[in-house]
Amino acid sequence: MARFAATRLDLDGKVIFVTGGTGSFGRRFIETVLTRARPRKLIVFSRDELKQHEMQLDLAERFDPETLRCMRFFLGDVRDRERLSLAMRGVDIVIHAAALKQVPAAEYNPSECIHTNIMGAENVVRACLANQVRQVIALSTDKACNPVNLYGATKLASDKTFVAANNLSGDIGTRFAVVRYGNVVGSRGSVAPLFQRLIARGAAELPITDERMTRFWITLNQGVDFVLSSLDLMRGGEIFVPKIPSMKMTDIAAAMAPGLPIRIIGIRPGEKLHEMMISADDARTTVDLGDRYAIEPAFVEFSRESYATTRPQVAEGFSYASDTNDEWLSGEGLLALLDDGQPERRRRATD
């Protein structure tokens, strides 16, 4: 599913650096780049040596040694600016995917979330500027728009840090942008794998926090394509938001386990009934690019042409929320997304 395919992006010969490269997004991003391009170096930067080892073994099963010659695995934490700066020498493109993402864990451990998501973002910006990186894309979340939990608040601060960093690059020319999207089907922490595990164990019911709850949905493959195509489009300072479908949580349960009862367990600390990716206040600087929206920077002190010179701005008072979305996902559509999000399952089925 390549609905966000990049048209002009050429990664051949580039040095690409991925923070949080052993996470769900990072692994799929690395696999996609290895399949489509021939980068000079493809650097995974993460703090878990076991995950790096497992990732190396997994890649060795899927790609030939010549393709993997570009791979580099660096141990490090985004909290460590000196290590980041050392690891980024000669890098052309940075994809910042490292973050603490679990909402309840962030509520219980706020200082840890702040150190990684906010101070880590600042460290990435400083390291990129110090090494004259050309392009930087930071991954955000729908929870950063009008946040009600600490995770969302830290990602909002991170978004602001990356957007404002364009005004600091001067003659270095580094350009920073952000991508913001919803829940990823099949990723760690997603409700779909939880439901799959419960169904496989013969659960008599599925837990739902609130029967009114809605969420945006995107697959890992679509998320990777969205990042790559945003890298192709970026001018600096944008927050790119994909046009993706919504679905009610009760409909997800019904699609995955028809006839299985649900049990309402109540909303968790810091959780919203519905997610929003563009607020009415953001609408004043939001442009419709067809398959996505771009929230343009409010303060521009660098050379940049607005998308609004050729593309329409959204209507005054516009907002983009999961409960008022124009596009809704059917049960069949969800099952198709689940299949797209788990290609390893298809590989095993055809072996």
N, C-alpha and C positions, 0 to 999 in steps of 0.2 A: 504494500500500500504506500504509494509515493505521492500523495496529494500535495506535499510541500517540497517537491523536488527542486534542487538548485539547478539553474540553467547555465550559468557562466563560471561557477566556482571551479578552480583548478588547484588541487592540493598536491599535485606531483612535485617532488623536490622540496616541499615545505617541511619545516620542523614544527610539529604540533604537540602541545603540552596539555594534559588533561588532569586537573585536580580531582580527587575522588574517583580516579580511573578504575577502581575495582568495584564500584557500586553498580547497580542495575543499569543506569544510563551509561556510565563510563564504559562498561564491558560491551554494550551494544554499539556504542559510538566507535570504539576501537575496531570491532569486527566489521562495521560498515565501511570505515575508511580503508582498512586493509583489503576489502573486497573491491572497492571502487577506484582506488588511487594508489600511487606509489610514492608516499612521502619519504623524505630523506631520513627523518627520525619521527617516531611516534612515542611520546613519553608518558608513561603512567606514573602519577605522583599520588601516593596514598600512604597511610600510616600503618596498615595491617600487613605484615610480612606473609602470613598464612594465605590471605586472599590473593596476594600477588603471586605466590607460588602456585596456587590452584588455578589462577588465571593463565599463567604460563603453560601449565600442563594442558589446559583446555584449548588454548590457541594452537598448541603443537599438534593436537588431534585434528584441527580444522584447516590449517594452512601449512604450506610447504616451507621448508627452512629459508629459502630465498626470500619469500614474502615477509617472513618474520625477522629478517636481518635489521630492519629499521626499528624494531621494538627496543625500548629502554624502560627499566623499572626502577624508580627512585623512591626510597623510603623517606617519608617526611610528613610534617603536619603544617597546615596552612597557618597555624598559630606561630610558626617559626619563620620570621621574615628573612633571616639570614640564609636559612636552608632553601627557601623559595628562590631568593635571588641567585644563589649558586646554581640551582637546578635549571633556571630559566635562561642561562647563557645561550645565545644564538637562536632562541625560539622566535618563530614568526607568528604563530597563532596560539592563543590560550583559551581553553574551554574550562570555565570554573564550575565544577559540579559538586565539590566537597561541601557538605553541610550536615548539621544535626537536624533531622527532619521530623522526628516523632513528637507529636503535639503533647501528649501527657508527660513524656520524659522531659521536654523543655519546660513545662510548667513546674515540675518538681526539681529540676536542676537548672535554674535560669542562668547562673553565671557561666556554666559550661556552654550553653547555647549562645550566649553573648560573645564569649571568647572565640568560638569557632565561626559563627555566622556573621558577626559584625567586625570584630578585630581581624579575623581571617580574611575577610573581604578587603579591608584596608591594606593588609599585608600583600595580597595578590596585586592590588593596584600599584603599590610602591615597587614591587619586584618587576612588574611589567614596564613601568616607566624607567626604572634603573637599567633594564636590559633592552629598551627600545623595541619592545614587541609591537608588531604592526596592528593586529586585530585581537580583540578580547570579547568573548561572549560569556556572560554570567547567567546561570540558570536560576530562575526564581520560582514562584508558586502563586496560585490563585489566593492563597491565604495572606499574601502581602498587601492585597487591596482591602482597605478598611479593616485592618487586623483587629481581632478580638482575643488572640492568644499570643504568647511570647514568641513562638516560632514565626508567626506571620509578621510580628513587629520587628524581629531581627532581620527577616528577609526584606522588609520594606527599607530598613536602614541600609542593608547591603545594596539594594537597587539604587537608592539615592547616591550611595558612595560611587558606584560604577558610572552612573549617569554624569555626576559632577566631575569625575576624573578626566573627562574630555577637555575640561577647561584648564587642566593642569599640564596637559601634554606639550603645549607650546610647539617649538620646532621639532620636538621628538616625533610628533605625528601619530602617536598611538591612539587608536579609536576603540572605544568601549561601548557595548550595547548589552541589553538584557532580554532574555526570553522568559515569558511568564505563561505557564499552562496549568491544566488541572490534574486530576488524579491519573496515574499511569496504570493501565491495565496490566496485571501480571508482575508488577514491581514489588519489592519487599515492602511490607506495610500496607499494601493495597487490600481492599476487602475481598476481591475476587479469589486470590490464593487462600485466604482464610476460609471462605465458603467451600472451596474445593477440598481443603483438608477435612473440614467437618463432614462434608458429604461422603468422602472416601471412608471415614471412620464410622459411618452409619448413624450420624446424628439424627435425633428425632425432631429437631427444630433448628432454625437459623436465627442468630441474634441480630436485631435491628435497633439502632439507637433511637430513631424516631421515624414513624411511618410517613411523615411529610418531607423527609430529607431528600435533597437532590444534589448531584455532583456533576461536574464536567468530566469527560473521559477522553483519553488519548492513549495510543499504544506506544511502546518503546520505539518501534520502528518509525512511527509518525513523529515522535519527539526528536529522534535523531535527524530525520529529514527536515524538521522545522528548524532545528539549530543550524544545520548546514545551509539551508536556503536563506536564513536570516543573516548568516555570515556573508552570503553572497550579496544581500540587499543593503546591509547596514551602512549608514553614513556617520554614525556616532551619536550616542545619547538616547537612542530609541529604547522603548520597552515594547517588544513585539508580542502580540497576543494572537494565537491561532483561533480560527473559527472552527470549533469542535462541538460535538453533540453533548447534551445532558441526558441524565437518566435518574429516575427515582430509585432509591435504595430498595424499596419493596419490589420494584419491577426486576431489579438485578437478582434478588432472591428467587423470584418466581421463574425467571428464565433459566437459572442454573439448577434449580430443584423444583420442578413443577409439582404442586400439591403438598410440598413440605411446609408445615406450619412455621410462622415466624414468632419470635418472642421479643417484645419491646423492652430494652434494657436501660434506656435513658441516655441523654447526650453526655459525652465525656467532658471533663474540664477543658475549656478553651475551644470547644467544637461549635461550628455554626450549623444552622439548619440548611442554608444555601450558601454557595460560594459565589464570589464576585471577582471578575478579572479587570473590569474597567468601571470606575465610579462615575457618577454624574459630574463631579469636579474634574476628573481626568478628561472628560469629553471635550473640554475647551481646546485641548491640544492633541486630539486623537484623529487620525486619518485612516480612511478605509482603503486598504491595499488589495482588496479582492478576496484572497484566501486568508487574510489576517488583518488585524488592526495594528497601527503603530502609534504609541503614545510618545509624542515628540517632547524633547526637553524644554522646560520653561525658561531656563537661563542658557543662552548660547553665546559663549565668548570665544568661539573658534569657527573656522571656515566650514560652513555646512549649509546645503540647500534643503529647504523644507520639502517634504513630500506633497504638501498642500498646494504647491505650484502646479502640479499635474494631476493629483488625486483628490477626491472629495473628502471634506471633513465630516465627521458624524454630526447628527443633529444636536442642537442644544438640549441638555438634560438627558442625553443618551447614557445608558448603563448596560453592562454586559454581565448578566448574572445567570446562574444555573437554573433558577426557577422561572425566569422570563425569557429564556433562550428560544430562538426560532427553530432550532434543530434538535430533535429528540431521537434517542437511540431505541430501537426495538429490541426485543429479546433475541431475535435472530442476528441483529446487528452486533449485540454484545458478544454472542458466541463467536462471531466472525472475528471480532477484535481480540478475544481471548486466544483464538488460534493464531492470529497474526503476532500476538505478543509472546508466543511460546514456540518459536520455530524448532527448538530442540525436540519438542514433542512430535512434530511432524517428521523430523529426521529419524527418530527412533521407530516411528510407525512404518517407514518405508525401507528400513534396513533389512 
